Amino acid sequence: MKLPNGYGSVTKLSGNRRKPYLARITLGWSLDEQTGKAKQNRVPLGTFKTKKEALQALAEYSANPYEIQGNNLILIELYQKWTDSYFPTLESPSSVRTINSAWKYCHAIYNMRVKDIRARHIKGIMEDGFIISDRGKDAGKKVMASPNTKARIKSLFNLMLDYAVEYELVDKNYARTFDLSSDIVKEKSDSTRDHIAFTDKEMKALWDNVDRLRFVDWILIQCYMGWRPQELAILRIEDVNLEGQYITGGMKTDSGKNRIVPIHPRIKGLISKNYSEAITLGSKYLLNDPKSPKGGMSITYDKYAGRFDKIISSLNLRKDHRPHDPRKTFVTMAKKAGVDEYVIKRIIGHRITDLTEGTYTERDLEWLKREIEKIP
């Protein structure tokens, strides 16, 4: 029986094959530049054991046409489509880096068809995914996914396959058919430690070297203002009010965005110095490194973390300090000095659960300054 024009075709392939019948449909026409004639763009639906199965596939496609390109979309193509849509909605470059970092561990299944991915493939990547490190003592070595990275891979597939379902590229999000195993949850919990405040001795070492070592001033600014590392990195000079002695900034939560943080008198000179350097360099950011070996003088979280680690090592401070520790130091110093608890929460961007204080109480800048100046 001859099939209608434009319906598609079934062809028996040569050789001894398990599925010898090839079903194809026509998706438009193109010009053959050699002959000058129009030719069909024939796209395969798949191969089948019997001619009847192949014809059934054509009939199903004809009754309910789907996007055949999406049907054969591979994972790396889906990732590109999803990130093109998702990344612009993120406020922080560090959030983009976190997703890209987790994605690197998934290379074993980059070329899998999206419609073929099942929970076992995602679990396999979480357990066996690795990268080859290009830096530090592990350069050239295989690095397996950490507990935190495993959790990020799971989150990545949750969101990416949600996108695939929304655009009818797949019928089901298999990433959401399972939870993190109790082993991963425990492993993740065990690997996470509290942040460590700098001791008085370590703070003295920082102040003693603020004019000798580059970037020590950045750590001190963070210690006396409580910024998250990524918040500190993206402070703009337009956010700095030297006359009023405060900076407006922040991110991550509604409580953290656009918060006013007083400049403690002890770091006033450090802020002014960085502000003047930014003006001279023509930069819109407060913190800059014009000698950065990787190009670009503005700071990212990773750049800040690298410079932080070098200072810790140079001054022989506690080796397991991390870039969030100055924020913990601010809170520790503030509590020790008797700073009002609501001031601390406002400055570090934590949500205030007290309805009266959080919603109805107006607090002025001078009150925030007086409280902050309690810190020696």
Backbone torsions as a table, in degrees:
resi	resn	phi	psi	omega
1	MET	NA	130.3	-179.4
2	LYS	-80.3	131.9	-179.6
3	LEU	-80.8	151.4	179.1
4	PRO	-61.5	152.1	176.8
5	ASN	-60.1	134.4	178.9
6	GLY	81.3	-2.3	-178.2
7	TYR	-76.5	-35.2	-175.2
8	GLY	126.4	-176.9	-177.3
9	SER	-147.0	158.2	174.2
10	VAL	-125.0	127.2	-178.1
11	THR	-126.0	137.9	175.1
12	LYS	-89.9	124.7	-178.0
13	LEU	-81.2	154.9	-177.9
14	SER	-77.9	163.7	176.0
15	GLY	87.3	176.2	-179.5
16	ASN	-92.1	95.3	-174.5
17	ARG	-116.9	149.5	177.6
18	ARG	-70.6	-35.9	177.8
19	LYS	-126.3	87.4	-171.7
20	PRO	-85.3	-9.3	-174.3
21	TYR	-99.2	118.8	-178.5
22	LEU	-100.4	123.0	176.4
23	ALA	-102.3	131.3	180.0
24	ARG	-133.9	149.2	174.4
25	ILE	-121.7	162.2	179.9
26	THR	-99.5	124.2	176.0
27	LEU	-114.4	82.4	176.1
28	GLY	78.0	-172.8	-177.2
29	TRP	-134.6	156.3	175.9
30	SER	-139.1	163.5	-177.6
31	LEU	-91.2	126.1	174.6
32	ASP	-79.7	110.3	-174.5
33	GLU	-65.6	-25.3	-179.0
34	GLN	-77.2	-42.1	-176.9
35	THR	-98.2	-17.5	-177.2
36	GLY	76.4	9.4	-178.6
37	LYS	-105.6	155.4	176.9
38	ALA	-76.5	143.8	177.6
39	LYS	-134.7	152.4	-178.8
40	GLN	-75.6	142.1	169.6
41	ASN	-92.2	98.7	-174.0
42	ARG	-97.1	123.0	-175.2
43	VAL	-117.2	128.8	-178.6
44	PRO	-72.3	140.0	171.1
45	LEU	-89.2	-24.3	-179.1
46	GLY	145.5	177.0	176.2
47	THR	-111.0	152.1	-171.8
48	PHE	-139.2	158.4	-178.3
49	LYS	-70.2	-37.9	-177.2
50	THR	-126.8	160.1	177.2
51	LYS	-64.9	-34.9	178.9
52	LYS	-60.4	-42.7	178.8
53	GLU	-64.8	-38.4	179.2
54	ALA	-65.9	-42.8	178.1
55	LEU	-65.8	-36.0	177.2
56	GLN	-62.9	-39.5	178.0
57	ALA	-62.3	-41.1	176.9
58	LEU	-63.5	-41.9	-178.7
59	ALA	-64.8	-41.4	179.6
60	GLU	-65.2	-39.8	178.6
61	TYR	-66.2	-41.2	-179.3
62	SER	-64.2	-37.9	-179.3
63	ALA	-74.7	-31.5	-177.0
64	ASN	-144.2	75.2	-176.7
65	PRO	-59.0	134.9	175.0
66	TYR	-121.0	169.0	-178.6
67	GLU	-76.1	103.4	-173.9
68	ILE	-64.5	-33.3	176.7
69	GLN	-63.4	-39.6	177.0
70	GLY	-66.1	-32.0	179.3
71	ASN	-62.2	-29.7	-178.9
72	ASN	-107.9	12.4	-179.5
73	LEU	-62.2	134.2	177.0
74	ILE	-97.2	164.1	-170.1
75	LEU	-59.8	-42.0	-176.9
76	ILE	-64.9	-30.7	176.0
77	GLU	-71.7	-39.7	176.5
78	LEU	-62.3	-42.2	-179.9
79	TYR	-58.3	-41.9	179.8
80	GLN	-65.3	-43.8	179.0
81	LYS	-62.6	-45.7	-177.1
82	TRP	-66.6	-46.4	-178.2
83	THR	-67.2	-33.2	175.8
84	ASP	-59.2	-32.6	179.9
85	SER	-87.6	-38.4	-170.7
86	TYR	-85.5	-41.6	-175.0
87	PHE	-58.3	-39.4	179.0
88	PRO	-62.5	-16.9	179.7
89	THR	-85.2	-10.4	-177.9
90	LEU	-86.1	140.7	-177.9
91	GLU	-88.0	-24.4	-172.0
92	SER	-113.5	130.0	173.5
93	PRO	-58.7	-28.9	-179.6
94	SER	-66.3	-30.8	177.3
95	SER	-66.6	-38.7	176.3
96	VAL	-63.9	-44.2	-179.4
97	ARG	-63.3	-37.5	179.6
98	THR	-61.3	-43.8	-179.8
99	ILE	-68.3	-45.8	179.2
100	ASN	-61.2	-37.0	179.6
101	SER	-64.3	-44.6	179.0
102	ALA	-65.6	-38.2	-178.4
103	TRP	-61.1	-32.9	-178.0
104	LYS	-61.5	-25.8	-179.9
105	TYR	-78.4	-6.7	-173.4
106	CYS	-99.0	12.0	-170.3
107	HIS	-59.8	-24.8	-177.8
108	ALA	-63.6	-23.9	-178.5
109	ILE	-118.9	18.0	179.3
110	TYR	-53.2	-38.8	-172.4
111	ASN	-97.6	10.8	174.8
112	MET	-73.5	144.4	172.9
113	ARG	-67.0	136.9	-176.6
114	VAL	-59.3	-38.5	-176.8
115	LYS	-69.2	-14.0	-179.6
116	ASP	-94.4	-8.2	-175.3
117	ILE	-74.6	131.3	179.4
118	ARG	-125.4	173.7	-177.5
119	ALA	-56.4	-37.8	-176.7
120	ARG	-63.4	-32.3	179.0
121	HIS	-69.7	-41.0	179.7
122	ILE	-67.3	-43.6	177.3
123	LYS	-62.3	-38.4	179.4
124	GLY	-62.1	-41.7	177.9
125	ILE	-65.5	-40.2	179.7
126	MET	-61.7	-37.4	-177.1
127	GLU	-85.4	-38.4	-171.4
128	ASP	-113.0	-3.0	-179.5
129	GLY	-63.3	146.0	-179.6
130	PHE	-152.1	165.0	169.6
131	ILE	-129.2	164.0	171.6
132	ILE	-101.7	113.9	-175.6
133	SER	-65.0	144.2	178.5
134	ASP	-118.0	16.4	-178.0
135	ARG	-149.3	160.9	174.3
136	GLY	65.4	-161.1	-176.1
137	LYS	-67.5	-18.6	-179.5
138	ASP	-96.3	10.0	-178.0
139	ALA	-55.7	129.1	179.5
140	GLY	85.8	-5.2	-177.6
141	LYS	-100.4	156.0	176.2
142	LYS	-77.1	127.9	179.1
143	VAL	-116.4	118.3	-179.9
144	MET	-78.9	160.0	-179.7
145	ALA	-66.0	130.7	177.0
146	SER	-76.1	168.2	176.8
147	PRO	-55.0	-42.2	178.9
148	ASN	-65.4	-39.2	179.0
149	THR	-66.0	-39.1	177.3
150	LYS	-58.7	-42.9	179.3
151	ALA	-65.4	-37.1	179.6
152	ARG	-69.7	-35.8	176.7
153	ILE	-62.5	-43.8	177.8
154	LYS	-59.4	-46.3	179.9
155	SER	-63.3	-40.7	179.3
156	LEU	-58.3	-48.5	-178.8
157	PHE	-69.1	-34.2	174.5
158	ASN	-52.9	-51.9	-175.0
159	LEU	-73.3	-42.8	-176.6
160	MET	-65.8	-40.6	179.9
161	LEU	-78.4	-23.8	168.5
162	ASP	-58.4	-43.6	178.2
163	TYR	-61.8	-43.1	-179.1
164	ALA	-64.0	-37.4	177.3
165	VAL	-67.3	-44.3	-178.3
166	GLU	-57.6	-39.5	-177.8
167	TYR	-96.2	16.5	173.2
168	GLU	58.5	34.2	174.5
169	LEU	-84.7	-27.1	173.5
170	VAL	-139.2	162.0	-179.9
171	ASP	-91.6	-19.7	-172.0
172	LYS	-147.5	141.9	176.3
173	ASN	-95.2	100.6	-176.8
174	TYR	-74.0	-15.2	176.6
175	ALA	-67.3	-26.6	-177.8
176	ARG	-94.1	10.5	177.7
177	THR	-91.9	-2.0	179.1
178	PHE	-144.7	155.9	176.3
179	ASP	-103.7	164.5	173.3
180	LEU	-58.2	136.6	180.0
181	SER	-65.6	155.4	179.6
182	SER	-61.4	-30.7	178.5
183	ASP	-64.8	-43.5	179.9
184	ILE	-67.4	-42.0	179.4
185	VAL	-59.9	-44.6	-179.8
186	LYS	-67.7	-42.3	179.5
187	GLU	-61.1	-42.6	179.3
188	LYS	-63.6	-43.2	179.6
189	SER	-64.3	-42.9	-179.1
190	ASP	-65.9	-30.2	-176.8
191	SER	-83.2	-11.3	-177.3
192	THR	-96.1	123.8	178.8
193	ARG	-117.2	160.9	177.0
194	ASP	-67.8	153.6	174.2
195	HIS	-71.3	152.0	-173.6
196	ILE	-114.9	121.5	177.8
197	ALA	-72.1	148.4	174.4
198	PHE	-68.3	140.9	176.7
199	THR	-77.9	167.6	177.1
200	ASP	-58.4	-39.4	179.8
201	LYS	-64.1	-40.0	179.7
202	GLU	-69.8	-37.8	177.0
203	MET	-63.2	-38.8	177.9
204	LYS	-63.5	-41.0	179.2
205	ALA	-62.1	-38.6	177.8
206	LEU	-65.0	-47.2	-179.6
207	TRP	-65.4	-36.3	-179.8
208	ASP	-66.8	-20.4	-175.9
209	ASN	-116.3	11.2	-175.1
210	VAL	-63.4	-29.1	179.1
211	ASP	-97.1	-2.6	-177.2
212	ARG	-103.7	-37.5	-177.2
213	LEU	-113.8	131.7	176.8
214	ARG	-63.5	144.1	173.6
215	PHE	80.8	-6.5	174.4
216	VAL	-61.7	-35.9	-179.4
217	ASP	-62.3	-33.0	178.7
218	TRP	-63.3	-42.0	-179.6
219	ILE	-65.4	-40.9	179.7
220	LEU	-66.5	-38.9	176.5
221	ILE	-59.6	-43.3	179.4
222	GLN	-65.1	-38.3	-179.7
223	CYS	-64.5	-32.3	-175.3
224	TYR	-100.5	0.3	178.5
225	MET	-126.9	-16.7	174.0
226	GLY	77.8	18.3	179.6
227	TRP	-67.9	147.7	164.8
228	ARG	-68.5	152.7	-179.0
229	PRO	-55.4	-43.6	-178.1
230	GLN	-70.3	-26.8	176.0
231	GLU	-71.1	-42.2	179.0
232	LEU	-60.9	-41.2	-175.3
233	ALA	-64.3	-29.1	-174.2
234	ILE	-106.6	13.0	176.0
235	LEU	-62.2	132.2	179.9
236	ARG	-101.2	153.0	-179.8
237	ILE	-65.3	-26.0	178.1
238	GLU	-69.7	-16.4	178.2
239	ASP	-86.5	-8.8	-175.7
240	VAL	-96.0	123.4	176.6
241	ASN	-112.0	94.0	-176.9
242	LEU	-67.7	-35.3	-179.7
243	GLU	-68.2	-44.1	-179.7
244	GLY	-83.0	-9.8	179.4
245	GLN	59.1	54.1	173.5
246	TYR	-156.1	163.5	177.6
247	ILE	-128.2	137.9	175.4
248	THR	-104.8	126.8	-178.6
249	GLY	-172.6	-164.7	177.6
250	GLY	113.1	165.4	-176.0
251	MET	-162.0	-170.8	171.6
252	LYS	83.6	-54.1	-178.0
253	THR	-129.2	167.5	176.9
254	ASP	-60.5	-35.8	179.4
255	SER	-72.9	-25.9	-175.7
256	GLY	-89.4	-20.6	-175.5
257	LYS	-76.6	140.6	173.0
258	ASN	50.3	42.5	178.4
259	ARG	-91.2	151.0	-179.5
260	ILE	-94.5	124.7	-179.5
261	VAL	-121.9	117.3	178.5
262	PRO	-64.0	148.3	174.9
263	ILE	-87.9	115.4	179.6
264	HIS	-63.0	138.0	-177.8
265	PRO	-51.4	-31.6	-174.7
266	ARG	-71.8	-22.9	-179.7
267	ILE	-108.9	11.0	179.9
268	LYS	-56.2	-43.4	180.0
269	GLY	-66.4	-34.4	179.9
270	LEU	-69.1	-39.0	177.2
271	ILE	-65.2	-46.4	-178.4
272	SER	-60.6	-40.9	-179.7
273	LYS	-63.2	-46.9	-179.5
274	ASN	-67.8	-34.5	177.7
275	TYR	-63.4	-46.7	-179.7
276	SER	-63.8	-39.8	179.0
277	GLU	-64.3	-40.1	179.4
278	ALA	-62.9	-42.6	178.1
279	ILE	-61.4	-44.8	-179.4
280	THR	-62.4	-39.9	-178.6
281	LEU	-78.2	-13.2	-176.6
282	GLY	73.8	28.0	-179.0
283	SER	-95.2	148.4	176.6
284	LYS	-89.0	-6.0	-178.9
285	TYR	-103.2	149.6	-178.4
286	LEU	-68.9	-44.2	-177.6
287	LEU	-102.5	131.1	-176.7
288	ASN	-143.9	153.3	173.9
289	ASP	-133.5	89.6	-177.4
290	PRO	-65.7	-14.8	179.7
291	LYS	-97.8	13.6	-177.5
292	SER	-57.1	125.2	-178.0
293	PRO	-68.7	-19.2	-178.1
294	LYS	-94.9	6.4	178.2
295	GLY	80.7	152.7	-178.4
296	GLY	78.3	121.4	-175.1
297	MET	-88.5	-15.5	179.2
298	SER	-73.1	164.2	-170.8
299	ILE	-109.8	138.4	171.1
300	THR	-109.9	172.8	176.8
301	TYR	-58.5	-44.3	-177.9
302	ASP	-63.8	-40.1	177.8
303	LYS	-64.1	-42.7	179.0
304	TYR	-63.0	-44.1	-178.9
305	ALA	-60.9	-40.2	178.7
306	GLY	-63.8	-42.3	179.5
307	ARG	-71.3	-35.5	176.4
308	PHE	-59.3	-48.3	-178.9
309	ASP	-61.8	-36.9	179.5
310	LYS	-66.1	-39.0	178.2
311	ILE	-65.9	-44.0	179.4
312	ILE	-58.0	-44.3	-179.7
313	SER	-68.9	-43.8	-177.5
314	SER	-62.7	-35.0	-177.1
315	LEU	-96.6	5.9	179.2
316	ASN	54.9	40.6	176.2
317	LEU	-83.1	175.3	-177.8
318	ARG	-53.3	126.0	-170.2
319	LYS	-65.3	-28.5	-175.6
320	ASP	-92.9	18.2	172.2
321	HIS	-65.9	143.7	178.7
322	ARG	-125.7	163.7	-174.3
323	PRO	-60.2	-17.3	177.0
324	HIS	-85.0	-9.9	-175.4
325	ASP	-64.1	-33.9	174.4
326	PRO	-60.4	-32.2	176.3
327	ARG	-65.5	-41.8	176.3
328	LYS	-65.3	-35.1	178.8
329	THR	-63.2	-42.5	177.9
330	PHE	-58.0	-49.2	-178.6
331	VAL	-61.5	-42.0	-179.6
332	THR	-63.4	-46.5	179.9
333	MET	-64.4	-40.3	-178.3
334	ALA	-64.6	-44.4	179.6
335	LYS	-66.0	-40.6	179.5
336	LYS	-63.8	-32.2	-178.6
337	ALA	-86.3	-2.4	178.3
338	GLY	80.0	26.3	177.7
339	VAL	-68.0	139.3	-179.8
340	ASP	-52.6	134.3	-175.3
341	GLU	-61.6	-32.2	179.7
342	TYR	-72.4	-31.3	175.4
343	VAL	-65.0	-44.1	179.3
344	ILE	-59.1	-46.5	-178.9
345	LYS	-64.4	-40.1	179.6
346	ARG	-64.9	-41.4	-175.2
347	ILE	-71.9	-38.6	-179.2
348	ILE	-89.4	-4.3	174.0
349	GLY	82.9	29.7	175.4
350	HIS	-92.3	148.1	-178.2
351	ARG	-69.3	136.8	176.7
352	ILE	-96.7	117.5	-175.4
353	THR	-84.7	-18.2	177.9
354	ASP	-68.3	116.2	-174.0
355	LEU	-59.7	-43.8	-178.0
356	THR	-64.9	-48.5	-178.0
357	GLU	-69.5	-40.4	-174.4
358	GLY	-77.1	-27.0	-172.2
359	THR	-114.1	-42.4	-169.4
360	TYR	-103.8	-17.5	-175.1
361	THR	-89.6	121.4	175.5
362	GLU	-89.2	125.6	178.8
363	ARG	-118.3	127.5	-177.3
364	ASP	-90.5	167.9	-176.9
365	LEU	-61.5	-39.1	-178.1
366	GLU	-61.9	-35.6	177.9
367	TRP	-65.9	-42.7	177.6
368	LEU	-61.3	-41.7	-179.7
369	LYS	-63.9	-45.1	-178.3
370	ARG	-60.9	-38.8	179.3
371	GLU	-68.7	-43.9	-178.6
372	ILE	-64.2	-34.8	-179.0
373	GLU	-70.2	-3.9	172.6
374	LYS	-69.5	-25.0	177.7
375	ILE	-71.0	127.3	-176.9
376	PRO	-59.7	NA	NA
